[in-house]
């Protein structure tokens, strides 16, 4: 059996761990697994302290999974805290998308809108450097503007 230096997954599910651990994301992951689709779910155990005011490094397992995944599902919810890990991972997805290496699919869980996402970014204030704020804000807005799925549409 041939092995690869990069873990290969079909789908990377990206979400705010606090909100979805035992609900939407776990059901989505289980549905993919039942269909024999390999899934990586990042553990955002950070209340992540950003050690540098100008840079943030992803955990090795997350970076490896990003490099070995072709489809990325980003779930946005009203309760997202947008931790540094969530935001930096999102930016990495979008960089790989620009290079044509992945497909990024946003899912707007509940009644989330682009304006809600933009308001959350404004609440960062000066907690992070302008470099990180701009990078993360642009990443959130870019991802939120991608064609995706709005879960509230299914309830109608």
URGI-V177438 format. One record per residue. N is the residue number from 1. RES is the residue in one small letter. PSI is psi in radians with two decimals (NA if undefined). D_FIRST is the distance of its C-alpha to the first C-alpha in whole Angstrom. Layout:
BEGIN
n = [N | N]
res = [RES | RES]
psi = [PSI | PSI]
d_first = [D_FIRST | D_FIRST]
END
This chain:
BEGIN
n = [1 | 2 | 3 | 4 | 5 | 6 | 7 | 8 | 9 | 10 | 11 | 12 | 13 | 14 | 15 | 16 | 17 | 18 | 19 | 20 | 21 | 22 | 23 | 24 | 25 | 26 | 27 | 28 | 29 | 30 | 31 | 32 | 33 | 34 | 35 | 36 | 37 | 38 | 39 | 40 | 41 | 42 | 43 | 44 | 45 | 46 | 47 | 48 | 49 | 50 | 51 | 52 | 53 | 54 | 55 | 56 | 57 | 58 | 59 | 60 | 61 | 62 | 63 | 64 | 65 | 66 | 67 | 68 | 69 | 70 | 71 | 72 | 73 | 74 | 75 | 76 | 77 | 78 | 79 | 80 | 81 | 82 | 83 | 84 | 85 | 86 | 87 | 88 | 89 | 90 | 91 | 92 | 93 | 94 | 95 | 96 | 97 | 98 | 99 | 100 | 101 | 102 | 103 | 104 | 105 | 106 | 107 | 108 | 109 | 110 | 111 | 112 | 113 | 114 | 115 | 116 | 117 | 118 | 119 | 120 | 121 | 122 | 123 | 124 | 125 | 126 | 127 | 128 | 129 | 130 | 131 | 132 | 133 | 134 | 135 | 136 | 137 | 138 | 139 | 140 | 141 | 142 | 143 | 144 | 145 | 146 | 147 | 148 | 149 | 150 | 151 | 152 | 153 | 154 | 155 | 156]
res = [x | x | x | x | x | x | x | x | x | x | x | x | x | x | x | x | x | x | x | x | x | x | x | x | x | x | x | x | x | x | x | x | x | x | x | x | x | x | x | x | x | x | x | x | x | x | x | x | x | x | x | x | x | x | x | x | x | x | x | x | x | x | x | x | x | x | x | x | x | x | x | x | x | x | x | x | x | x | x | x | x | x | x | x | x | x | x | x | x | x | x | x | x | x | x | x | x | x | x | x | x | x | x | x | x | x | x | x | x | x | x | x | x | x | x | x | x | x | x | x | x | x | x | x | x | x | x | x | x | x | x | x | x | x | x | x | x | x | x | x | x | x | x | x | x | x | x | x | x | x | x | x | x | x | x | x]
psi = [2.30 | 2.40 | 2.74 | 2.63 | -0.25 | 2.26 | 2.32 | 2.26 | 2.57 | -0.70 | 2.43 | 2.09 | 2.14 | 2.15 | 2.96 | 1.99 | -0.74 | -0.72 | -0.65 | -0.01 | -0.74 | 0.43 | -1.95 | -0.94 | -0.66 | -0.63 | -0.71 | -0.79 | -0.77 | -0.69 | -0.74 | -0.80 | -0.71 | -0.45 | 0.28 | 0.62 | 2.12 | 2.26 | 2.43 | 2.23 | 2.04 | 2.42 | 1.88 | 1.46 | 0.06 | 2.52 | 0.60 | 2.06 | 2.24 | 2.05 | -0.38 | 2.55 | -0.07 | -0.13 | 2.74 | 2.23 | 2.37 | 2.62 | 2.60 | -0.74 | -0.69 | -0.80 | -0.77 | -0.75 | -0.68 | -0.76 | -0.39 | 0.30 | 2.48 | -0.49 | 2.35 | 2.19 | 2.05 | 2.08 | 2.15 | 2.35 | 2.93 | -0.54 | 0.10 | 2.32 | -0.27 | 1.14 | 2.84 | -0.66 | -0.78 | -0.84 | -0.77 | -0.66 | -0.75 | -0.77 | -0.72 | -0.71 | -0.82 | -0.58 | -0.77 | -0.58 | -0.77 | -0.55 | 0.02 | 0.37 | -0.36 | 2.83 | 2.20 | 2.19 | 1.92 | 2.49 | 2.14 | 1.78 | 2.23 | -2.40 | 0.57 | 2.43 | 2.88 | -0.71 | -0.58 | -0.72 | -0.76 | -0.69 | -0.69 | -0.66 | -0.64 | -0.51 | -0.12 | -0.50 | -2.37 | 0.44 | -0.51 | 2.81 | 2.77 | -0.62 | -0.89 | -0.74 | -0.86 | -0.76 | -0.82 | -0.72 | -0.85 | -0.68 | -0.78 | -0.80 | -0.73 | -0.82 | -0.71 | -0.41 | -0.09 | 2.66 | 2.27 | -2.68 | 2.30 | 1.93 | -0.50 | -0.35 | -0.49 | -0.31 | -0.23 | NA]
d_first = [0 | 4 | 6 | 10 | 13 | 15 | 14 | 14 | 17 | 19 | 22 | 24 | 27 | 30 | 33 | 36 | 34 | 38 | 39 | 35 | 34 | 35 | 36 | 35 | 31 | 30 | 31 | 29 | 26 | 26 | 27 | 24 | 22 | 24 | 23 | 19 | 19 | 18 | 21 | 21 | 25 | 27 | 29 | 32 | 34 | 36 | 39 | 38 | 40 | 40 | 41 | 42 | 44 | 42 | 39 | 36 | 32 | 30 | 28 | 24 | 22 | 24 | 24 | 20 | 20 | 23 | 21 | 18 | 20 | 21 | 24 | 26 | 29 | 32 | 34 | 38 | 40 | 44 | 43 | 41 | 42 | 40 | 38 | 38 | 34 | 34 | 36 | 34 | 31 | 33 | 34 | 30 | 29 | 32 | 31 | 28 | 30 | 32 | 29 | 28 | 25 | 25 | 28 | 30 | 32 | 34 | 36 | 39 | 40 | 43 | 46 | 44 | 46 | 45 | 49 | 47 | 44 | 47 | 49 | 47 | 46 | 50 | 50 | 48 | 51 | 51 | 48 | 46 | 46 | 47 | 44 | 42 | 44 | 44 | 41 | 40 | 43 | 42 | 38 | 39 | 42 | 39 | 37 | 40 | 41 | 38 | 38 | 36 | 37 | 40 | 40 | 44 | 44 | 42 | 45 | 48]
END
